[in-house]
Amino acid sequence: MADIFAAVDLSTVATFASATGVLVIGIAMAFKGIDLAKRGVKKA
């Protein structure tokens, strides 16, 4: 069992997970920015 855990490199998994999280948050913030811009144009 220890050999299996030693064979798996968790640093690449952690890097992938954090990069995916940053991408998802970036996309969500971009959509929120577009929504705020639309609201600002409507009020102007």
C-alpha positions in Angstrom: 0.0 0.0 0.0 2.8 2.4 0.8 4.4 1.7 -2.6 1.2 2.8 -4.3 1.0 6.1 -2.4 4.8 6.7 -3.1 4.2 6.2 -6.8 1.5 8.8 -7.0 2.9 12.3 -7.3 0.4 14.5 -5.4 2.0 17.8 -6.4 0.8 17.6 -9.9 -2.7 16.7 -8.7 -2.7 19.7 -6.3 -1.4 22.0 -9.1 -4.1 20.8 -11.4 -6.8 21.3 -8.8 -5.7 24.8 -7.8 -5.4 25.8 -11.5 -8.9 24.5 -12.2 -10.2 26.4 -9.1 -8.6 29.7 -10.3 -10.1 29.2 -13.8 -13.6 28.5 -12.4 -13.4 31.6 -10.1 -12.1 33.7 -13.0 -15.0 32.7 -15.3 -17.5 33.3 -12.6 -16.1 36.8 -11.9 -16.1 37.6 -15.6 -19.8 36.8 -15.9 -20.5 38.9 -12.8 -18.5 41.8 -14.3 -20.6 41.5 -17.5 -23.8 41.5 -15.4 -22.6 44.6 -13.5 -21.7 46.4 -16.7 -25.2 45.7 -18.2 -26.8 47.1 -15.0 -24.6 50.2 -15.2 -25.6 50.8 -18.9 -29.3 50.4 -18.0 -29.1 53.0 -15.3 -27.0 55.5 -17.4 
